[in-house]
Each structure stands twice: as C-alpha cells, then as structure tokens.
C-alpha cells in the first residue's frame, strides 16, 4: 500500500480536493513500475483509495481494471455508532462501505458459519463497493460465534461483521 498525504488546504472545497486527488492518483499510477494492490491519497479530511482486485476473482462481474473508491473521512477514533464486540470477543470489521456477502458467489456455500474455526488471513466474507469485491479476512484465530450482518445488507466502514471467540 502506498500513501501520499498532501498539505491541508482549507480554501479548497471537498469536490476540488477529490478532483486533485484523482489527478494525483492517475499520475502516481503512471509512474509506478511494480504491481500495486492499493493506493490511498489524503488531503485534509478527503481520502481517495484506488484498489485492484486480485486476478483470481470468484465473481464474474469483477472488473480487471483499477477502480477508484471514495473512502470515509479518516478520524482518530471509531464512530460512536460503531458497536464494540462483546467483552472477550473480537470482531472482524468491514474494510470499506458497501454490500456484505457471506459467499463468494450467489448460491455458493458461505465462507464461514457459526461454530467454524478461522485462522488469521482466512476469508470470512466479501464487501462489494462499485463492482469491486473486497475480501474480508480474519485478523486473528478464533471460533465464529455470530454473523452480525444479513447477506446482501449494506455495511459501513469499520462496522462489525463477524464476532469471534478467541481460540
């Protein structure tokens, strides 16, 4: 992941800042020589992320070209409306705003169900944003004790999706 921060400019409106970030992203992408999965640019509260989905996508409607995704403003603390996991439990959280899917494609078995053991890095769901499928992976080992979101439901950035009991 490459991160570029620009000086905060209070005179520039959010739309102008986003347009400037898009130009910077295009310029930066053109100059990079190696493979890139994600670029994140920030100007004050405006954030722009560009992600490429892996070549081994499991959904047929995933574009192979880069897609720009506007991220929510970055803040020091999680939003007050974001619930915490139950004491002693960990939550796998949404990496981006989008639509939650429990399985890799319609009609397929879900990635995980209640009672499953997961390991760090294991996919537990997908969040779709602008036809880009973002794999949601467990950041720690544990047993799935709850799926907190219904399949096909809209989710917010950092929203708890799956609750884990540490293994």
C-alpha atoms as a printed R data frame, in Angstrom:
    type eleno elety resid chain resno       x       y       z
1   ATOM     1    CA   UNK     A     1   0.000   0.000   0.000
2   ATOM     2    CA   UNK     A     2   1.347   3.432  -0.951
3   ATOM     3    CA   UNK     A     3   0.232   6.509   0.964
4   ATOM     4    CA   UNK     A     4   0.650  10.103  -0.167
5   ATOM     5    CA   UNK     A     5  -0.518  12.964   2.040
6   ATOM     6    CA   UNK     A     6  -0.924  16.483   0.707
7   ATOM     7    CA   UNK     A     7  -0.951  19.630   2.831
8   ATOM     8    CA   UNK     A     8  -4.325  20.514   4.231
9   ATOM     9    CA   UNK     A     9  -5.858  23.464   2.366
10  ATOM    10    CA   UNK     A    10  -8.951  24.963   3.949
11  ATOM    11    CA   UNK     A    11  -9.692  27.081   0.854
12  ATOM    12    CA   UNK     A    12 -10.185  24.046  -1.402
13  ATOM    13    CA   UNK     A    13 -13.678  22.540  -1.381
14  ATOM    14    CA   UNK     A    14 -14.174  18.822  -0.951
15  ATOM    15    CA   UNK     A    15 -15.032  18.314  -4.647
16  ATOM    16    CA   UNK     A    16 -11.925  20.214  -5.753
17  ATOM    17    CA   UNK     A    17  -9.802  18.244  -3.300
18  ATOM    18    CA   UNK     A    18 -11.213  14.966  -4.633
19  ATOM    19    CA   UNK     A    19 -10.571  16.042  -8.237
20  ATOM    20    CA   UNK     A    20  -6.988  16.907  -7.291
21  ATOM    21    CA   UNK     A    21  -6.537  13.550  -5.581
22  ATOM    22    CA   UNK     A    22  -7.841  11.771  -8.685
23  ATOM    23    CA   UNK     A    23  -5.282  13.610 -10.830
24  ATOM    24    CA   UNK     A    24  -2.523  12.712  -8.344
25  ATOM    25    CA   UNK     A    25  -3.608   9.066  -8.338
26  ATOM    26    CA   UNK     A    26  -3.536   8.880 -12.142
27  ATOM    27    CA   UNK     A    27  -0.093  10.499 -12.218
28  ATOM    28    CA   UNK     A    28   1.264   8.245  -9.464
29  ATOM    29    CA   UNK     A    29  -0.111   5.076 -11.080
30  ATOM    30    CA   UNK     A    30   1.500   6.024 -14.395
31  ATOM    31    CA   UNK     A    31   4.893   6.432 -12.667
32  ATOM    32    CA   UNK     A    32   4.872   3.216 -10.613
33  ATOM    33    CA   UNK     A    33   6.895   0.336 -12.018
34  ATOM    34    CA   UNK     A    34   5.823  -2.584  -9.846
35  ATOM    35    CA   UNK     A    35   2.480  -4.209  -9.140
36  ATOM    36    CA   UNK     A    36   0.236  -2.230  -6.800
37  ATOM    37    CA   UNK     A    37  -2.839  -3.503  -4.948
38  ATOM    38    CA   UNK     A    38  -3.967  -0.313  -3.206
39  ATOM    39    CA   UNK     A    39  -3.096   3.385  -3.197
40  ATOM    40    CA   UNK     A    40  -4.512   5.750  -0.577
41  ATOM    41    CA   UNK     A    41  -4.319   9.527  -1.032
42  ATOM    42    CA   UNK     A    42  -5.440  12.081   1.544
43  ATOM    43    CA   UNK     A    43  -5.898  15.838   1.515
44  ATOM    44    CA   UNK     A    44  -7.246  17.017   4.860
45  ATOM    45    CA   UNK     A    45 -10.481  15.107   5.531
46  ATOM    46    CA   UNK     A    46 -10.804  13.970   1.890
47  ATOM    47    CA   UNK     A    47  -9.488  10.468   1.196
48  ATOM    48    CA   UNK     A    48  -9.270   8.614  -2.119
49  ATOM    49    CA   UNK     A    49  -8.420   4.919  -2.361
50  ATOM    50    CA   UNK     A    50  -7.621   3.062  -5.579
51  ATOM    51    CA   UNK     A    51  -7.734  -0.744  -5.395
52  ATOM    52    CA   UNK     A    52  -7.089  -3.560  -7.815
53  ATOM    53    CA   UNK     A    53  -8.880  -6.841  -7.174
54  ATOM    54    CA   UNK     A    54  -6.724  -9.986  -7.358
55  ATOM    55    CA   UNK     A    55  -6.647 -11.848 -10.670
56  ATOM    56    CA   UNK     A    56  -8.262 -14.919  -9.086
57  ATOM    57    CA   UNK     A    57 -11.606 -13.194  -8.511
58  ATOM    58    CA   UNK     A    58 -14.516 -15.509  -7.785
59  ATOM    59    CA   UNK     A    59 -17.317 -13.281  -9.078
60  ATOM    60    CA   UNK     A    60 -17.815 -12.845 -12.804
61  ATOM    61    CA   UNK     A    61 -18.723  -9.140 -12.574
62  ATOM    62    CA   UNK     A    62 -15.384  -8.019 -11.058
63  ATOM    63    CA   UNK     A    63 -13.575  -5.550 -13.335
64  ATOM    64    CA   UNK     A    64  -9.919  -6.248 -14.072
65  ATOM    65    CA   UNK     A    65  -9.018  -2.551 -14.252
66  ATOM    66    CA   UNK     A    66  -8.449  -0.280 -11.250
67  ATOM    67    CA   UNK     A    67 -11.489   1.242  -9.561
68  ATOM    68    CA   UNK     A    68 -11.444   4.450  -7.511
69  ATOM    69    CA   UNK     A    69 -13.335   4.266  -4.240
70  ATOM    70    CA   UNK     A    70 -14.042   7.315  -2.113
71  ATOM    71    CA   UNK     A    71 -13.306   6.413   1.498
72  ATOM    72    CA   UNK     A    72 -14.992   7.962   4.522
73  ATOM    73    CA   UNK     A    73 -13.131  10.770   6.295
74  ATOM    74    CA   UNK     A    74 -10.340   9.492   8.497
75  ATOM    75    CA   UNK     A    75 -10.704  10.245  12.194
76  ATOM    76    CA   UNK     A    76  -8.650   9.368  15.237
77  ATOM    77    CA   UNK     A    77 -11.364   7.285  16.923
78  ATOM    78    CA   UNK     A    78 -14.079   4.967  15.602
79  ATOM    79    CA   UNK     A    79 -17.513   6.467  15.101
80  ATOM    80    CA   UNK     A    80 -19.720   6.484  18.187
81  ATOM    81    CA   UNK     A    81 -22.352   4.447  16.340
82  ATOM    82    CA   UNK     A    82 -19.875   1.614  15.694
83  ATOM    83    CA   UNK     A    83 -20.654  -1.077  18.287
84  ATOM    84    CA   UNK     A    84 -17.828  -2.884  20.022
85  ATOM    85    CA   UNK     A    85 -17.516  -6.650  20.240
86  ATOM    86    CA   UNK     A    86 -18.743  -8.377  23.396
87  ATOM    87    CA   UNK     A    87 -16.136  -8.474  26.191
88  ATOM    88    CA   UNK     A    88 -13.533 -11.139  25.475
89  ATOM    89    CA   UNK     A    89 -14.563 -11.398  21.831
90  ATOM    90    CA   UNK     A    90 -13.081  -9.915  18.684
91  ATOM    91    CA   UNK     A    91 -14.949  -8.541  15.683
92  ATOM    92    CA   UNK     A    92 -13.999  -8.845  12.032
93  ATOM    93    CA   UNK     A    93 -14.869  -5.399  10.666
94  ATOM    94    CA   UNK     A    94 -15.848  -4.035   7.254
95  ATOM    95    CA   UNK     A    95 -12.814  -2.687   5.384
96  ATOM    96    CA   UNK     A    96 -14.979  -0.375   3.262
97  ATOM    97    CA   UNK     A    97 -18.553   0.872   2.794
98  ATOM    98    CA   UNK     A    98 -20.529  -1.474   0.555
99  ATOM    99    CA   UNK     A    99 -22.729  -4.562   0.355
100 ATOM   100    CA   UNK     A   100 -21.970  -7.592   2.555
101 ATOM   101    CA   UNK     A   101 -21.924 -11.090   1.048
102 ATOM   102    CA   UNK     A   102 -21.384 -14.286   3.039
103 ATOM   103    CA   UNK     A   103 -20.405 -16.400   0.000
104 ATOM   104    CA   UNK     A   104 -18.072 -15.969  -2.983
105 ATOM   105    CA   UNK     A   105 -20.984 -16.110  -5.454
106 ATOM   106    CA   UNK     A   106 -24.770 -16.437  -5.379
107 ATOM   107    CA   UNK     A   107 -25.848 -19.962  -4.395
108 ATOM   108    CA   UNK     A   108 -22.404 -20.979  -3.091
109 ATOM   109    CA   UNK     A   109 -21.697 -22.100   0.464
110 ATOM   110    CA   UNK     A   110 -20.851 -19.252   2.862
111 ATOM   111    CA   UNK     A   111 -17.214 -18.573   3.705
112 ATOM   112    CA   UNK     A   112 -17.923 -19.291   7.395
113 ATOM   113    CA   UNK     A   113 -20.836 -20.287   9.606
114 ATOM   114    CA   UNK     A   114 -21.383 -20.060  13.358
115 ATOM   115    CA   UNK     A   115 -19.147 -22.609  15.083
116 ATOM   116    CA   UNK     A   116 -16.412 -22.615  12.415
117 ATOM   117    CA   UNK     A   117 -12.796 -22.148  13.455
118 ATOM   118    CA   UNK     A   118 -10.954 -19.468  11.478
119 ATOM   119    CA   UNK     A   119  -7.263 -18.655  11.201
120 ATOM   120    CA   UNK     A   120  -5.609 -15.288  10.567
121 ATOM   121    CA   UNK     A   121  -5.923 -14.277   6.915
122 ATOM   122    CA   UNK     A   122  -8.837 -16.623   6.209
123 ATOM   123    CA   UNK     A   123 -11.654 -15.055   4.131
124 ATOM   124    CA   UNK     A   124 -14.890 -14.741   6.109
125 ATOM   125    CA   UNK     A   125 -16.975 -12.582   3.727
126 ATOM   126    CA   UNK     A   126 -16.924 -10.128   0.811
127 ATOM   127    CA   UNK     A   127 -17.902  -6.456   0.788
128 ATOM   128    CA   UNK     A   128 -18.794  -5.148  -2.674
129 ATOM   129    CA   UNK     A   129 -18.211  -1.479  -3.465
130 ATOM   130    CA   UNK     A   130 -18.670  -0.126  -7.001
131 ATOM   131    CA   UNK     A   131 -18.439  -3.646  -8.539
132 ATOM   132    CA   UNK     A   132 -15.162  -4.203  -6.672
133 ATOM   133    CA   UNK     A   133 -15.206  -7.284  -4.439
134 ATOM   134    CA   UNK     A   134 -13.196  -6.686  -1.252
135 ATOM   135    CA   UNK     A   135 -12.336  -9.878   0.580
136 ATOM   136    CA   UNK     A   136 -12.870  -9.602   4.346
137 ATOM   137    CA   UNK     A   137 -10.339 -11.695   6.253
138 ATOM   138    CA   UNK     A   138  -9.976 -12.626   9.898
139 ATOM   139    CA   UNK     A   139  -7.073 -10.818  11.568
140 ATOM   140    CA   UNK     A   140  -6.806 -13.449  14.323
141 ATOM   141    CA   UNK     A   141  -7.702 -17.050  15.053
142 ATOM   142    CA   UNK     A   142 -10.999 -17.832  16.705
143 ATOM   143    CA   UNK     A   143 -14.362 -19.562  16.594
144 ATOM   144    CA   UNK     A   144 -17.234 -17.795  14.814
145 ATOM   145    CA   UNK     A   145 -19.901 -17.074  17.438
146 ATOM   146    CA   UNK     A   146 -22.105 -14.698  15.431
147 ATOM   147    CA   UNK     A   147 -22.647 -13.353  11.924
148 ATOM   148    CA   UNK     A   148 -23.760  -9.797  12.692
149 ATOM   149    CA   UNK     A   149 -24.974  -8.781   9.211
150 ATOM   150    CA   UNK     A   150 -27.520 -10.306   6.833
151 ATOM   151    CA   UNK     A   151 -26.391 -11.382   3.364
152 ATOM   152    CA   UNK     A   152 -26.873  -8.545   0.848
153 ATOM   153    CA   UNK     A   153 -27.137  -5.858   3.547
154 ATOM   154    CA   UNK     A   154 -25.356  -2.506   3.248
155 ATOM   155    CA   UNK     A   155 -22.494  -2.030   5.699
156 ATOM   156    CA   UNK     A   156 -20.489   0.957   6.876
157 ATOM   157    CA   UNK     A   157 -16.722   1.312   7.165
158 ATOM   158    CA   UNK     A   158 -15.413  -0.416  10.330
159 ATOM   159    CA   UNK     A   159 -18.813  -1.997  11.100
160 ATOM   160    CA   UNK     A   160 -18.511  -5.339  12.950
161 ATOM   161    CA   UNK     A   161 -19.474  -8.171  10.588
162 ATOM   162    CA   UNK     A   162 -18.440 -11.395  12.309
163 ATOM   163    CA   UNK     A   163 -17.837 -11.958  16.003
164 ATOM   164    CA   UNK     A   164 -15.050 -14.335  17.071
165 ATOM   165    CA   UNK     A   165 -14.329 -16.071  20.348
166 ATOM   166    CA   UNK     A   166 -10.520 -16.253  20.690
167 ATOM   167    CA   UNK     A   167  -9.153 -19.743  20.034
